């Protein structure tokens, strides 16, 4: 099992790597669900860690149906990341009817052949998870989809997540990255059903479940121990 964890600062990124996290999702504004981090933070994190860094691309928390101006800002942010040497981004865009905005996704993918794209939990708002998955699978450079299976959290969405993991394996499409409400107390139950090869942790591995307090080394190690028994 591959473990991804949310970080917001270079200090947290360094800690996460030290604690054994496999991949980072770098964000700002977790009270708003995660926004694009600053240029300086991105630069510092990329310079100080060796593990993969997926950088959130989200200009605001109001919705995922972006205007042309908002999309232009998104594309510029991604070009800046590429210039800094970054390859991993986390992005998602919807139309007003909550279907995937494939034009926006394909434009993002065209910015660099080396991009490693995670489609984020905007995916959980689509009318049909299977149809959305099959559409996304046609876009180059999309490596994974972060999802709770269309539910508020992975516990409630575990059976849907299981179906998505099976779909991903049968089609050779993007991997499924379960995330949303994962913690040391439920990962075993969720993995038993879902059988994904990677999981995304947020507050579940933070001290007191609080993003302002930083990563909890003990919780990360518990997750690592659980993951090592599932290999």
C-alpha distance (Angstrom), angle and dihedral (degrees) to the residues before:
residue distance angle dihedral
X1 . . .
X2 3.80 . .
X3 3.80 115.6 .
X4 3.80 124.5 -147.2
X5 3.80 121.2 -175.0
X6 3.79 134.6 -170.5
X7 3.81 117.1 -116.4
X8 3.80 130.8 176.4
X9 3.82 104.6 -172.5
X10 3.79 140.1 38.4
X11 3.81 89.1 -111.2
X12 3.81 91.1 56.4
X13 3.80 90.9 45.6
X14 3.81 91.8 53.6
X15 3.82 90.3 46.2
X16 3.79 92.6 49.3
X17 3.78 92.3 52.5
X18 3.80 90.2 47.4
X19 3.81 91.4 49.9
X20 3.81 91.8 53.5
X21 3.81 103.7 -100.6
X22 3.82 109.7 158.4
X23 3.80 100.4 -149.8
X24 3.81 137.1 8.7
X25 3.76 133.0 -137.9
X26 3.80 105.1 -154.7
X27 3.79 114.4 -154.5
X28 3.78 143.4 150.3
X29 3.80 129.5 -146.3
X30 3.78 100.9 34.6
X31 3.81 89.7 174.4
X32 3.80 84.8 68.0
X33 3.79 93.4 45.5
X34 3.80 96.8 -94.6
X35 3.81 129.7 -46.6
X36 3.80 137.5 -166.8
X37 3.83 109.4 -67.4
X38 3.79 121.7 -129.5
X39 3.80 122.6 -85.7
X40 3.80 90.1 -113.6
X41 3.80 93.8 51.7
X42 3.80 92.1 48.4
X43 3.80 91.4 49.3
X44 3.81 93.7 48.4
X45 3.80 94.7 47.2
X46 3.80 93.5 48.2
X47 3.81 89.2 50.6
X48 3.81 96.1 48.2
X49 3.82 106.9 43.3
X50 3.77 134.0 56.1
X51 3.81 100.3 -161.5
X52 3.82 120.1 90.1
X53 3.81 116.7 -77.8
X54 3.80 121.7 -155.0
X55 3.81 108.7 -163.4
X56 3.79 119.8 -150.0
X57 3.80 114.4 -122.2
X58 3.79 106.6 -163.3
X59 3.82 121.2 125.9
X60 3.82 96.6 -165.1
X61 3.79 142.2 -4.8
X62 3.80 100.1 -122.5
X63 3.80 99.3 95.8
X64 3.83 143.3 -40.3
X65 3.82 97.7 -113.8
X66 3.78 98.1 97.1
X67 3.79 128.0 -162.3
X68 3.79 121.7 -127.7
X69 3.82 90.4 -100.7
X70 3.78 91.1 50.5
X71 3.80 91.2 49.2
X72 3.80 90.8 49.3
X73 3.82 87.9 54.5
X74 3.80 90.1 49.0
X75 3.81 92.5 51.2
X76 3.82 90.8 48.8
X77 3.82 91.3 50.2
X78 3.80 89.9 52.7
X79 3.80 92.7 48.4
X80 3.82 88.3 52.5
X81 3.80 90.6 51.4
X82 3.80 91.2 50.8
X83 3.82 89.7 50.6
X84 3.80 88.5 53.7
X85 3.78 89.8 54.1
X86 3.79 96.1 -102.6
X87 3.79 120.0 143.7
X88 3.79 105.8 171.5
X89 3.79 122.1 82.0
X90 3.80 135.8 167.2
X91 3.79 113.3 -145.4
X92 3.77 143.6 153.0
X93 3.79 135.8 168.3
X94 3.79 132.8 -176.3
X95 3.78 138.1 -165.2
X96 3.80 119.6 -122.1
X97 3.82 89.0 -91.9
X98 3.84 89.4 56.0
X99 3.79 94.6 -110.9
X100 3.80 116.7 135.2
X101 3.80 115.2 -82.9
X102 3.78 95.6 -131.9
X103 3.81 93.8 176.3
X104 3.79 90.1 60.5
X105 3.80 92.2 44.8
X106 3.79 92.8 49.0
X107 3.81 91.4 47.4
X108 3.80 89.4 52.7
X109 3.81 90.8 49.1
X110 3.82 90.8 50.8
X111 3.82 92.8 59.1
X112 3.80 91.6 80.5
X113 3.80 134.4 -0.2
X114 3.80 88.2 -142.2
X115 3.80 96.8 59.4
X116 3.80 117.1 125.7
X117 3.80 104.9 -155.0
X118 3.79 128.9 -161.3
X119 3.80 113.5 -169.7
X120 3.80 104.9 -142.3
X121 3.79 133.4 -143.3
X122 3.79 94.7 -68.0
X123 3.82 76.2 92.6
X124 3.82 88.9 71.6
X125 3.81 91.0 64.7
X126 3.81 97.0 58.8
X127 3.84 121.1 111.9
X128 3.83 92.9 -124.8
X129 3.79 121.7 26.0
X130 3.81 92.6 -165.5
X131 3.82 94.5 50.7
X132 3.80 90.9 46.0
X133 3.80 91.3 49.3
X134 3.79 92.6 51.3
X135 3.81 91.1 49.2
X136 3.80 93.3 48.4
X137 3.81 90.5 47.3
X138 3.81 88.9 66.4
X139 3.81 91.9 61.9
X140 3.78 116.3 91.7
X141 3.79 119.7 -125.1
X142 3.80 95.4 24.1
X143 3.78 100.8 128.8
X144 3.81 101.5 170.4
X145 3.79 146.3 1.7
X146 3.80 120.2 -133.1
X147 3.79 107.0 -145.0
X148 3.79 146.0 148.5
X149 3.78 90.1 -150.1
X150 3.80 94.3 -94.7
X151 3.79 91.0 -60.3
X152 3.83 131.5 108.2
X153 3.82 89.7 -101.7
X154 3.79 142.3 -0.2
X155 3.80 94.7 -97.1
X156 3.79 91.4 59.5
X157 3.79 92.1 39.3
X158 3.80 99.5 42.9
X159 3.82 96.9 112.1
X160 3.79 91.9 46.7
X161 3.81 88.4 48.3
X162 3.80 89.4 52.3
X163 3.81 89.7 54.3
X164 3.80 91.6 48.4
X165 3.81 92.0 50.1
X166 3.81 89.0 52.0
X167 3.82 90.5 48.2
X168 3.80 91.3 50.1
X169 3.79 91.9 50.7
X170 3.79 95.0 45.5
X171 3.81 94.5 48.6
X172 3.79 99.8 35.6
X173 3.79 87.7 -125.7
X174 3.81 129.6 141.9
X175 3.80 116.6 -43.1
X176 3.78 119.4 -104.8
X177 3.81 114.4 -117.4
X178 3.81 108.0 -166.2
X179 3.78 112.6 -148.0
X180 3.78 137.8 156.1
X181 3.78 123.9 87.9
X182 3.80 95.9 2.6
X183 3.81 115.9 154.9
X184 3.79 141.9 152.7
X185 3.81 91.2 -86.5
X186 3.80 98.8 54.9
X187 3.81 107.7 27.5
X188 3.81 92.5 89.2
X189 3.81 92.7 53.0
X190 3.80 92.9 44.2
X191 3.79 94.7 47.6
X192 3.80 91.1 48.0
X193 3.81 88.3 62.3
X194 3.80 103.6 29.3
X195 3.83 101.9 39.8
X196 3.81 94.3 -161.6
X197 3.79 119.2 162.6
X198 3.81 94.4 -136.4
X199 3.81 137.8 34.9
X200 3.81 135.5 -164.2
X201 3.81 120.7 -137.2
X202 3.80 128.6 -166.5
X203 3.80 125.2 157.2
X204 3.81 89.2 -3.3
X205 3.82 90.2 80.7
X206 3.81 97.2 35.8
X207 3.81 123.7 102.5
X208 3.82 106.8 -88.6
X209 3.80 86.8 -9.2
X210 3.81 87.9 -76.1
X211 3.80 120.6 133.1
X212 3.81 90.7 -154.2
X213 3.82 91.7 63.3
X214 3.79 101.7 54.7
X215 3.78 135.2 -127.9
X216 3.79 121.0 -28.0
X217 3.81 107.9 -132.1
X218 3.79 92.7 -158.8
X219 3.80 93.5 52.8
X220 3.79 91.6 48.6
X221 3.79 90.1 51.0
X222 3.81 91.5 49.2
X223 3.80 89.8 53.0
X224 3.80 90.0 46.7
X225 3.80 90.9 52.0
X226 3.80 91.6 48.8
X227 3.80 91.0 48.0
X228 3.80 92.8 49.3
X229 3.80 90.5 57.1
X230 3.82 90.9 54.0
X231 3.79 97.2 55.1
